[in-house]
């Protein structure tokens, strides 16, 4: 088989555009570089806002906001190719399933767990 007949590079996120495997250590170093990683700051801000909302308006309100944010994260991870570094953990299907499951569970629990008087 000639070079022109070679298979196209894999579309898996673990490979670069030429089909070479990416170095996991380089990926980890890049994801930990918070100064250039806006997605980490957005997630931190959302969690802090959820905590502040829980203190100010009640635990169920804060948990409901967190559930809505997790649902948004699931949509972003499912739609955006590659996705923000803070949301890319495993395969796309696994990430979306976990984020959506957490959103649904926290959302339901925020509404059915009684608030102490």
N, CA, C and O atoms as CSV, one atom per row, in Angstrom:
chain,resi,resn,atom,element,x,y,z
A,1,UNK,N,N,0.861,-1.172,0.000
A,1,UNK,CA,C,0.000,0.000,0.000
A,1,UNK,C,C,0.905,1.233,0.000
A,1,UNK,O,O,1.812,1.345,0.825
A,2,UNK,N,N,0.655,2.146,-0.922
A,2,UNK,CA,C,1.472,3.350,-1.009
A,2,UNK,C,C,1.065,4.343,0.067
A,2,UNK,O,O,0.046,4.183,0.739
A,3,UNK,N,N,1.887,5.372,0.209
A,3,UNK,CA,C,1.614,6.398,1.220
A,3,UNK,C,C,0.293,7.119,0.932
A,3,UNK,O,O,-0.404,7.532,1.859
A,4,UNK,N,N,-0.051,7.271,-0.354
A,4,UNK,CA,C,-1.297,7.948,-0.718
A,4,UNK,C,C,-2.522,7.126,-0.349
A,4,UNK,O,O,-3.601,7.677,-0.131
A,5,UNK,N,N,-2.357,5.791,-0.276
A,5,UNK,CA,C,-3.476,4.917,0.054
A,5,UNK,C,C,-3.628,4.699,1.551
A,5,UNK,O,O,-4.476,3.916,1.980
A,6,UNK,N,N,-2.822,5.377,2.343
A,6,UNK,CA,C,-2.868,5.183,3.796
A,6,UNK,C,C,-4.225,5.612,4.332
A,6,UNK,O,O,-4.898,6.475,3.769
A,7,UNK,N,N,-4.596,4.993,5.417
A,7,UNK,CA,C,-5.865,5.322,6.058
A,7,UNK,C,C,-5.817,6.739,6.612
A,7,UNK,O,O,-4.753,7.213,7.009
A,8,UNK,N,N,-6.958,7.417,6.643
A,8,UNK,CA,C,-6.968,8.769,7.222
A,8,UNK,C,C,-6.647,8.698,8.707
A,8,UNK,O,O,-6.866,7.668,9.345
A,9,UNK,N,N,-6.126,9.796,9.261
A,9,UNK,CA,C,-5.792,9.785,10.691
A,9,UNK,C,C,-7.041,9.546,11.523
A,9,UNK,O,O,-8.139,9.948,11.136
A,10,UNK,N,N,-6.876,8.897,12.660
A,10,UNK,CA,C,-8.040,8.631,13.505
A,10,UNK,C,C,-8.643,9.932,14.025
A,10,UNK,O,O,-7.943,10.930,14.195
A,11,UNK,N,N,-9.940,9.905,14.273
A,11,UNK,CA,C,-10.616,11.099,14.782
A,11,UNK,C,C,-10.668,11.089,16.300
A,11,UNK,O,O,-11.285,11.962,16.910
A,12,UNK,N,N,-10.025,10.110,16.905
A,12,UNK,CA,C,-9.993,10.005,18.363
A,12,UNK,C,C,-9.213,11.179,18.933
A,12,UNK,O,O,-8.206,11.597,18.362
A,13,UNK,N,N,-9.677,11.714,20.060
A,13,UNK,CA,C,-9.037,12.875,20.672
A,13,UNK,C,C,-7.667,12.552,21.251
A,13,UNK,O,O,-6.923,13.459,21.622
A,14,UNK,N,N,-7.324,11.265,21.332
A,14,UNK,CA,C,-6.018,10.887,21.870
A,14,UNK,C,C,-4.922,10.962,20.818
A,14,UNK,O,O,-3.764,10.671,21.116
A,15,UNK,N,N,-5.270,11.354,19.573
A,15,UNK,CA,C,-4.310,11.431,18.489
A,15,UNK,C,C,-4.319,12.830,17.897
A,15,UNK,O,O,-5.347,13.507,17.885
A,16,UNK,N,N,-3.150,13.261,17.403
A,16,UNK,CA,C,-3.103,14.566,16.754
A,16,UNK,C,C,-3.619,14.443,15.323
A,16,UNK,O,O,-4.091,13.378,14.924
A,17,UNK,N,N,-3.534,15.523,14.549
A,17,UNK,CA,C,-4.101,15.528,13.202
A,17,UNK,C,C,-3.377,14.585,12.249
A,17,UNK,O,O,-3.929,14.213,11.214
A,18,UNK,N,N,-2.152,14.192,12.581
A,18,UNK,CA,C,-1.399,13.270,11.737
A,18,UNK,C,C,-1.485,11.829,12.220
A,18,UNK,O,O,-0.811,10.954,11.676
A,19,UNK,N,N,-2.303,11.573,13.231
A,19,UNK,CA,C,-2.492,10.208,13.701
A,19,UNK,C,C,-1.497,9.745,14.747
A,19,UNK,O,O,-1.543,8.592,15.176
A,20,UNK,N,N,-0.591,10.631,15.165
A,20,UNK,CA,C,0.373,10.260,16.206
A,20,UNK,C,C,-0.288,10.368,17.567
A,20,UNK,O,O,-1.058,11.297,17.811
A,21,UNK,N,N,0.005,9.421,18.465
A,21,UNK,CA,C,-0.591,9.511,19.806
A,21,UNK,C,C,-0.057,10.732,20.552
A,21,UNK,O,O,1.128,11.057,20.470
A,22,UNK,N,N,-0.936,11.391,21.270
A,22,UNK,CA,C,-0.545,12.547,22.075
A,22,UNK,C,C,0.094,12.081,23.376
A,22,UNK,O,O,-0.258,11.030,23.911
A,23,UNK,N,N,1.023,12.861,23.873
A,23,UNK,CA,C,1.701,12.536,25.124
A,23,UNK,C,C,0.793,12.899,26.295
A,23,UNK,O,O,0.476,14.074,26.476
A,24,UNK,N,N,0.363,11.915,27.101
A,24,UNK,CA,C,-0.540,12.218,28.215
A,24,UNK,C,C,0.065,13.179,29.229
A,24,UNK,O,O,-0.659,13.949,29.862
A,25,UNK,N,N,1.388,13.142,29.390
A,25,UNK,CA,C,2.019,14.066,30.343
A,25,UNK,C,C,1.913,15.500,29.865
A,25,UNK,O,O,1.699,16.410,30.666
A,26,UNK,N,N,2.062,15.709,28.559
A,26,UNK,CA,C,1.929,17.062,28.018
A,26,UNK,C,C,0.493,17.555,28.153
A,26,UNK,O,O,0.261,18.730,28.439
A,27,UNK,N,N,-0.462,16.665,27.951
A,27,UNK,CA,C,-1.872,17.033,28.104
A,27,UNK,C,C,-2.154,17.410,29.552
A,27,UNK,O,O,-2.839,18.398,29.818
A,28,UNK,N,N,-1.627,16.622,30.493
A,28,UNK,CA,C,-1.852,16.904,31.916
A,28,UNK,C,C,-1.230,18.235,32.312
A,28,UNK,O,O,-1.839,19.014,33.045
A,29,UNK,N,N,-0.006,18.502,31.825
A,29,UNK,CA,C,0.638,19.780,32.147
A,29,UNK,C,C,-0.168,20.947,31.591
A,29,UNK,O,O,-0.320,21.970,32.259
A,30,UNK,N,N,-0.680,20.803,30.388
A,30,UNK,CA,C,-1.462,21.882,29.778
A,30,UNK,C,C,-2.775,22.100,30.523
A,30,UNK,O,O,-3.220,23.237,30.681
A,31,UNK,N,N,-3.393,21.014,30.980
A,31,UNK,CA,C,-4.673,21.178,31.675
A,31,UNK,C,C,-4.492,21.778,33.059
A,31,UNK,O,O,-5.427,22.368,33.601
A,32,UNK,N,N,-3.309,21.637,33.638
A,32,UNK,CA,C,-3.057,22.201,34.957
A,32,UNK,C,C,-2.601,23.654,34.903
A,32,UNK,O,O,-2.469,24.301,35.942
A,33,UNK,N,N,-2.364,24.164,33.715
A,33,UNK,CA,C,-1.935,25.548,33.555
A,33,UNK,C,C,-3.166,26.452,33.639
A,33,UNK,O,O,-3.738,26.830,32.617
A,34,UNK,N,N,-3.565,26.792,34.854
A,34,UNK,CA,C,-4.834,27.493,35.087
A,34,UNK,C,C,-4.841,28.915,34.539
A,34,UNK,O,O,-5.910,29.448,34.240
A,35,UNK,N,N,-3.688,29.536,34.401
A,35,UNK,CA,C,-3.661,30.905,33.894
A,35,UNK,C,C,-4.180,30.990,32.465
A,35,UNK,O,O,-4.797,31.984,32.083
A,36,UNK,N,N,-3.931,29.950,31.676
A,36,UNK,CA,C,-4.388,29.957,30.293
A,36,UNK,C,C,-5.650,29.131,30.106
A,36,UNK,O,O,-6.149,29.007,28.987
A,37,UNK,N,N,-6.164,28.574,31.173
A,37,UNK,CA,C,-7.280,27.651,31.065
A,37,UNK,C,C,-8.544,28.280,31.637
A,37,UNK,O,O,-8.858,28.095,32.813
A,38,UNK,N,N,-9.258,29.011,30.816
A,38,UNK,CA,C,-10.447,29.742,31.254
A,38,UNK,C,C,-11.537,28.823,31.782
A,38,UNK,O,O,-12.320,29.232,32.640
A,39,UNK,N,N,-11.606,27.596,31.291
A,39,UNK,CA,C,-12.690,26.700,31.714
A,39,UNK,C,C,-12.584,26.339,33.195
A,39,UNK,O,O,-13.604,26.156,33.860
A,40,UNK,N,N,-11.370,26.236,33.711
A,40,UNK,CA,C,-11.206,25.960,35.142
A,40,UNK,C,C,-11.743,27.112,35.982
A,40,UNK,O,O,-12.359,26.889,37.024
A,41,UNK,N,N,-11.512,28.338,35.533
A,41,UNK,CA,C,-11.981,29.511,36.271
A,41,UNK,C,C,-13.504,29.617,36.238
A,41,UNK,O,O,-14.120,30.012,37.228
A,42,UNK,N,N,-14.109,29.269,35.115
A,42,UNK,CA,C,-15.576,29.308,35.022
A,42,UNK,C,C,-16.195,28.285,35.963
A,42,UNK,O,O,-17.180,28.581,36.638
A,43,UNK,N,N,-15.628,27.093,36.012
A,43,UNK,CA,C,-16.168,26.056,36.897
A,43,UNK,C,C,-15.984,26.455,38.360
A,43,UNK,O,O,-16.888,26.259,39.172
A,44,UNK,N,N,-14.832,27.009,38.700
A,44,UNK,CA,C,-14.613,27.478,40.067
A,44,UNK,C,C,-15.630,28.562,40.429
A,44,UNK,O,O,-16.209,28.534,41.514
A,45,UNK,N,N,-15.845,29.510,39.527
A,45,UNK,CA,C,-16.811,30.586,39.789
A,45,UNK,C,C,-18.222,30.030,39.969
A,45,UNK,O,O,-18.960,30.493,40.838
A,46,UNK,N,N,-18.603,29.048,39.162
A,46,UNK,CA,C,-19.948,28.467,39.278
A,46,UNK,C,C,-20.123,27.727,40.595
A,46,UNK,O,O,-21.183,27.810,41.215
A,47,UNK,N,N,-19.097,27.006,41.027
A,47,UNK,CA,C,-19.188,26.286,42.306
A,47,UNK,C,C,-19.260,27.280,43.464
A,47,UNK,O,O,-20.063,27.105,44.380
A,48,UNK,N,N,-18.429,28.319,43.430
A,48,UNK,CA,C,-18.474,29.338,44.485
A,48,UNK,C,C,-19.822,30.062,44.499
A,48,UNK,O,O,-20.357,30.355,45.568
A,49,UNK,N,N,-20.369,30.348,43.320
A,49,UNK,CA,C,-21.684,30.990,43.253
A,49,UNK,C,C,-22.759,30.062,43.812
A,49,UNK,O,O,-23.678,30.513,44.495
A,50,UNK,N,N,-22.645,28.778,43.524
A,50,UNK,CA,C,-23.605,27.800,44.048
A,50,UNK,C,C,-23.559,27.753,45.569
A,50,UNK,O,O,-24.601,27.676,46.220
A,51,UNK,N,N,-22.365,27.799,46.136
A,51,UNK,CA,C,-22.224,27.802,47.597
A,51,UNK,C,C,-22.812,29.093,48.177
A,51,UNK,O,O,-23.544,29.053,49.166
A,52,UNK,N,N,-22.492,30.231,47.565
A,52,UNK,CA,C,-23.032,31.508,48.049
A,52,UNK,C,C,-24.555,31.537,47.939
A,52,UNK,O,O,-25.234,32.051,48.827
A,53,UNK,N,N,-25.083,30.991,46.863
A,53,UNK,CA,C,-26.529,30.925,46.687
A,53,UNK,C,C,-27.169,30.015,47.733
A,53,UNK,O,O,-28.266,30.292,48.218
A,54,UNK,N,N,-26.481,28.935,48.074
A,54,UNK,CA,C,-26.987,28.038,49.121
A,54,UNK,C,C,-27.069,28.744,50.463
A,54,UNK,O,O,-28.029,28.559,51.211
A,55,UNK,N,N,-26.066,29.551,50.766
A,55,UNK,CA,C,-26.052,30.283,52.031
A,55,UNK,C,C,-27.129,31.370,52.031
A,55,UNK,O,O,-27.828,31.558,53.027
A,56,UNK,N,N,-27.256,32.078,50.919
A,56,UNK,CA,C,-28.180,33.215,50.865
A,56,UNK,C,C,-29.639,32.808,50.664
A,56,UNK,O,O,-30.531,33.381,51.290
A,57,UNK,N,N,-29.890,31.826,49.800
A,57,UNK,CA,C,-31.275,31.515,49.434
A,57,UNK,C,C,-31.722,30.120,49.836
A,57,UNK,O,O,-32.881,29.760,49.633
A,58,UNK,N,N,-30.830,29.342,50.395
A,58,UNK,CA,C,-31.203,27.994,50.813
A,58,UNK,C,C,-30.475,26.925,50.015
A,58,UNK,O,O,-30.082,27.130,48.867
A,59,UNK,N,N,-30.312,25.788,50.657
A,59,UNK,CA,C,-29.559,24.688,50.052
A,59,UNK,C,C,-30.202,24.176,48.770
A,59,UNK,O,O,-29.502,23.829,47.819
A,60,UNK,N,N,-31.520,24.128,48.742
A,60,UNK,CA,C,-32.175,23.590,47.543
A,60,UNK,C,C,-31.961,24.502,46.333
A,60,UNK,O,O,-31.817,24.017,45.211
A,61,UNK,N,N,-31.941,25.802,46.551
A,61,UNK,CA,C,-31.704,26.744,45.456
A,61,UNK,C,C,-30.278,26.616,44.933
A,61,UNK,O,O,-30.057,26.585,43.723
A,62,UNK,N,N,-29.314,26.543,45.842
A,62,UNK,CA,C,-27.925,26.376,45.430
A,62,UNK,C,C,-27.694,25.067,44.702
A,62,UNK,O,O,-26.968,25.023,43.709
A,63,UNK,N,N,-28.313,23.994,45.196
A,63,UNK,CA,C,-28.169,22.691,44.544
A,63,UNK,C,C,-28.834,22.686,43.173
A,63,UNK,O,O,-28.325,22.069,42.237
A,64,UNK,N,N,-29.956,23.361,43.053
A,64,UNK,CA,C,-30.639,23.439,41.760
A,64,UNK,C,C,-29.798,24.216,40.749
A,64,UNK,O,O,-29.739,23.846,39.576
A,65,UNK,N,N,-29.147,25.293,41.198
A,65,UNK,CA,C,-28.243,26.023,40.308
A,65,UNK,C,C,-27.090,25.122,39.874
A,65,UNK,O,O,-26.723,25.107,38.699
A,66,UNK,N,N,-26.518,24.374,40.815
A,66,UNK,CA,C,-25.417,23.471,40.481
A,66,UNK,C,C,-25.871,22.414,39.481
A,66,UNK,O,O,-25.126,22.079,38.560
A,67,UNK,N,N,-27.075,21.885,39.646
A,67,UNK,CA,C,-27.612,20.895,38.708
A,67,UNK,C,C,-27.771,21.498,37.313
A,67,UNK,O,O,-27.446,20.856,36.314
A,68,UNK,N,N,-28.268,22.727,37.247
A,68,UNK,CA,C,-28.425,23.396,35.948
A,68,UNK,C,C,-27.069,23.633,35.297
A,68,UNK,O,O,-26.923,23.474,34.085
A,69,UNK,N,N,-26.083,24.011,36.094
A,69,UNK,CA,C,-24.739,24.229,35.560
A,69,UNK,C,C,-24.142,22.922,35.045
A,69,UNK,O,O,-23.520,22.904,33.983
A,70,UNK,N,N,-24.324,21.828,35.786
A,70,UNK,CA,C,-23.838,20.523,35.332
A,70,UNK,C,C,-24.517,20.098,34.033
A,70,UNK,O,O,-23.879,19.510,33.161
A,71,UNK,N,N,-25.803,20.392,33.904
A,71,UNK,CA,C,-26.512,20.072,32.660
A,71,UNK,C,C,-25.931,20.870,31.492
A,71,UNK,O,O,-25.769,20.339,30.393
A,72,UNK,N,N,-25.621,22.140,31.729
A,72,UNK,CA,C,-24.979,22.960,30.693
A,72,UNK,C,C,-23.610,22.399,30.326
A,72,UNK,O,O,-23.241,22.371,29.151
A,73,UNK,N,N,-22.861,21.955,31.322
A,73,UNK,CA,C,-21.551,21.347,31.072
A,73,UNK,C,C,-21.686,20.082,30.231
A,73,UNK,O,O,-20.863,19.833,29.350
A,74,UNK,N,N,-22.719,19.284,30.496
A,74,UNK,CA,C,-22.951,18.067,29.710
A,74,UNK,C,C,-23.226,18.415,28.250
A,74,UNK,O,O,-22.729,17.745,27.345
A,75,UNK,N,N,-24.015,19.458,28.023
A,75,UNK,CA,C,-24.313,19.879,26.651
A,75,UNK,C,C,-23.050,20.377,25.962
A,75,UNK,O,O,-22.787,20.019,24.814
A,76,UNK,N,N,-22.267,21.200,26.653
A,76,UNK,CA,C,-21.024,21.721,26.068
A,76,UNK,C,C,-20.076,20.579,25.740
A,76,UNK,O,O,-19.488,20.556,24.659
A,77,UNK,N,N,-19.920,19.636,26.654
A,77,UNK,CA,C,-19.017,18.500,26.412
A,77,UNK,C,C,-19.516,17.645,25.258
A,77,UNK,O,O,-18.714,17.090,24.507
A,78,UNK,N,N,-20.822,17.534,25.110
A,78,UNK,CA,C,-21.366,16.725,24.034
A,78,UNK,C,C,-21.295,17.385,22.672
A,78,UNK,O,O,-21.223,16.696,21.654
A,79,UNK,N,N,-21.315,18.718,22.635
A,79,UNK,CA,C,-21.402,19.435,21.365
A,79,UNK,C,C,-20.046,19.938,20.884
A,79,UNK,O,O,-19.730,19.806,19.701
A,80,UNK,N,N,-19.249,20.504,21.763
A,80,UNK,CA,C,-17.992,21.138,21.369
A,80,UNK,C,C,-16.926,20.075,21.131
A,80,UNK,O,O,-16.649,19.258,22.009
A,81,UNK,N,N,-16.338,20.089,19.958
A,81,UNK,CA,C,-15.290,19.126,19.608
A,81,UNK,C,C,-14.073,19.368,20.491
A,81,UNK,O,O,-13.568,20.489,20.547
A,82,UNK,N,N,-13.602,18.353,21.170
A,82,UNK,CA,C,-12.479,18.503,22.086
A,82,UNK,C,C,-12.943,18.972,23.443
A,82,UNK,O,O,-12.538,18.418,24.465
A,83,UNK,N,N,-13.776,19.973,23.468
A,83,UNK,CA,C,-14.342,20.465,24.717
A,83,UNK,C,C,-13.348,21.232,25.555
A,83,UNK,O,O,-12.139,21.098,25.367
A,84,UNK,N,N,-13.845,22.038,26.480
A,84,UNK,CA,C,-12.963,22.740,27.409
A,84,UNK,C,C,-12.175,21.741,28.255
A,84,UNK,O,O,-12.684,20.674,28.598
A,85,UNK,N,N,-10.946,22.088,28.584
A,85,UNK,CA,C,-10.060,21.157,29.294
A,85,UNK,C,C,-10.630,20.695,30.625
A,85,UNK,O,O,-10.388,19.561,31.037
A,86,UNK,N,N,-11.374,21.543,31.296
A,86,UNK,CA,C,-11.923,21.164,32.600
A,86,UNK,C,C,-13.028,20.124,32.481
A,86,UNK,O,O,-13.365,19.476,33.471
A,87,UNK,N,N,-13.598,19.949,31.299
A,87,UNK,CA,C,-14.687,18.996,31.111
A,87,UNK,C,C,-14.234,17.700,30.451
A,87,UNK,O,O,-14.964,16.709,30.480
A,88,UNK,N,N,-13.053,17.689,29.861
A,88,UNK,CA,C,-12.575,16.499,29.159
A,88,UNK,C,C,-11.821,15.621,30.144
A,88,UNK,O,O,-10.696,15.934,30.534
A,89,UNK,N,N,-12.447,14.522,30.543
A,89,UNK,CA,C,-11.826,13.604,31.492
A,89,UNK,C,C,-11.644,12.244,30.849
A,89,UNK,O,O,-10.532,11.717,30.816
A,90,UNK,N,N,-12.709,11.677,30.343
A,90,UNK,CA,C,-12.690,10.367,29.687
A,90,UNK,C,C,-13.239,10.534,28.278
A,90,UNK,O,O,-13.107,11.606,27.688
A,91,UNK,N,N,-13.841,9.507,27.742
A,91,UNK,CA,C,-14.439,9.624,26.410
A,91,UNK,C,C,-15.630,10.578,26.477
A,91,UNK,O,O,-16.176,10.840,27.549
A,92,UNK,N,N,-16.015,11.082,25.325
A,92,UNK,CA,C,-17.124,12.033,25.265
A,92,UNK,C,C,-18.397,11.424,25.847
A,92,UNK,O,O,-19.104,12.079,26.613
A,93,UNK,N,N,-18.691,10.179,25.489
A,93,UNK,CA,C,-19.912,9.523,25.975
A,93,UNK,C,C,-19.884,9.387,27.494
A,93,UNK,O,O,-20.886,9.643,28.161
A,94,UNK,N,N,-18.746,8.986,28.038
A,94,UNK,CA,C,-18.627,8.831,29.492
A,94,UNK,C,C,-18.792,10.170,30.198
A,94,UNK,O,O,-19.522,10.269,31.185
A,95,UNK,N,N,-18.116,11.200,29.697
A,95,UNK,CA,C,-18.210,12.527,30.317
A,95,UNK,C,C,-19.639,13.056,30.301
A,95,UNK,O,O,-20.129,13.555,31.314
A,96,UNK,N,N,-20.307,12.951,29.160
A,96,UNK,CA,C,-21.683,13.452,29.050
A,96,UNK,C,C,-22.610,12.658,29.956
A,96,UNK,O,O,-23.479,13.231,30.614
A,97,UNK,N,N,-22.429,11.335,29.996
A,97,UNK,CA,C,-23.276,10.496,30.848
A,97,UNK,C,C,-23.107,10.856,32.322
A,97,UNK,O,O,-24.092,10.980,33.050
A,98,UNK,N,N,-21.871,11.022,32.757
A,98,UNK,CA,C,-21.613,11.353,34.166
A,98,UNK,C,C,-22.154,12.740,34.501
A,98,UNK,O,O,-22.817,12.913,35.524
A,99,UNK,N,N,-21.882,13.724,33.658
A,99,UNK,CA,C,-22.362,15.087,33.929
A,99,UNK,C,C,-23.887,15.158,33.928
A,99,UNK,O,O,-24.482,15.786,34.803
A,100,UNK,N,N,-24.513,14.519,32.953
A,100,UNK,CA,C,-25.979,14.535,32.896
A,100,UNK,C,C,-26.585,13.764,34.066
A,100,UNK,O,O,-27.598,14.179,34.628
A,101,UNK,N,N,-25.970,12.647,34.431
A,101,UNK,CA,C,-26.461,11.876,35.575
A,101,UNK,C,C,-26.357,12.652,36.874
A,101,UNK,O,O,-27.278,12.636,37.690
A,102,UNK,N,N,-25.230,13.335,37.067
A,102,UNK,CA,C,-25.073,14.168,38.262
A,102,UNK,C,C,-26.089,15.308,38.272
A,102,UNK,O,O,-26.684,15.606,39.308
A,103,UNK,N,N,-26.283,15.942,37.122
A,103,UNK,CA,C,-27.250,17.041,37.038
A,103,UNK,C,C,-28.647,16.554,37.394
A,103,UNK,O,O,-29.356,17.198,38.168
A,104,UNK,N,N,-29.038,15.430,36.835
A,104,UNK,CA,C,-30.372,14.893,37.106
A,104,UNK,C,C,-30.522,14.495,38.572
A,104,UNK,O,O,-31.531,14.808,39.204
A,105,UNK,N,N,-29.524,13.808,39.107
A,105,UNK,CA,C,-29.588,13.354,40.499
A,105,UNK,C,C,-29.625,14.527,41.474
A,105,UNK,O,O,-30.462,14.559,42.377
A,106,UNK,N,N,-28.724,15.490,41.297
A,106,UNK,CA,C,-28.690,16.646,42.196
A,106,UNK,C,C,-29.967,17.471,42.050
A,106,UNK,O,O,-30.503,17.967,43.041
A,107,UNK,N,N,-30.455,17.620,40.816
A,107,UNK,CA,C,-31.692,18.366,40.597
A,107,UNK,C,C,-32.885,17.727,41.285
A,107,UNK,O,O,-33.693,18.419,41.904
A,108,UNK,N,N,-32.999,16.403,41.179
A,108,UNK,CA,C,-34.110,15.701,41.836
A,108,UNK,C,C,-33.969,15.777,43.352
A,108,UNK,O,O,-34.931,16.083,44.057
A,109,UNK,N,N,-32.766,15.496,43.850
A,109,UNK,CA,C,-32.560,15.533,45.301
A,109,UNK,C,C,-32.789,16.928,45.877
A,109,UNK,O,O,-33.265,17.068,47.004
A,110,UNK,N,N,-32.451,17.955,45.108
A,110,UNK,CA,C,-32.653,19.321,45.618
A,110,UNK,C,C,-34.130,19.634,45.828
A,110,UNK,O,O,-34.475,20.529,46.600
A,111,UNK,N,N,-34.993,18.904,45.147
A,111,UNK,CA,C,-36.424,19.169,45.260
A,111,UNK,C,C,-37.147,18.238,46.225
A,111,UNK,O,O,-38.204,18.591,46.747
A,112,UNK,N,N,-36.585,17.039,46.473
A,112,UNK,CA,C,-37.321,16.092,47.321
A,112,UNK,C,C,-36.778,15.956,48.737
A,112,UNK,O,O,-37.485,15.482,49.626
A,113,UNK,N,N,-35.535,16.363,48.955
A,113,UNK,CA,C,-34.974,16.271,50.309
A,113,UNK,C,C,-35.561,17.407,51.143
A,113,UNK,O,O,-35.477,18.571,50.750
A,114,UNK,N,N,-36.148,17.084,52.277
A,114,UNK,CA,C,-36.759,18.142,53.097
A,114,UNK,C,C,-35.704,19.075,53.697
A,114,UNK,O,O,-34.615,18.650,54.083
A,115,UNK,N,N,-36.059,20.335,53.760
A,115,UNK,CA,C,-35.177,21.343,54.343
A,115,UNK,C,C,-35.434,21.375,55.844
A,115,UNK,O,O,-36.584,21.478,56.271
A,116,UNK,N,N,-34.373,21.287,56.655
A,116,UNK,CA,C,-34.588,21.329,58.107
A,116,UNK,C,C,-35.167,22.677,58.533
A,116,UNK,O,O,-34.789,23.726,58.012
A,117,UNK,N,N,-36.075,22.625,59.474
A,117,UNK,CA,C,-36.747,23.851,59.922
A,117,UNK,C,C,-35.945,24.616,60.942
A,117,UNK,O,O,-36.383,25.667,61.409
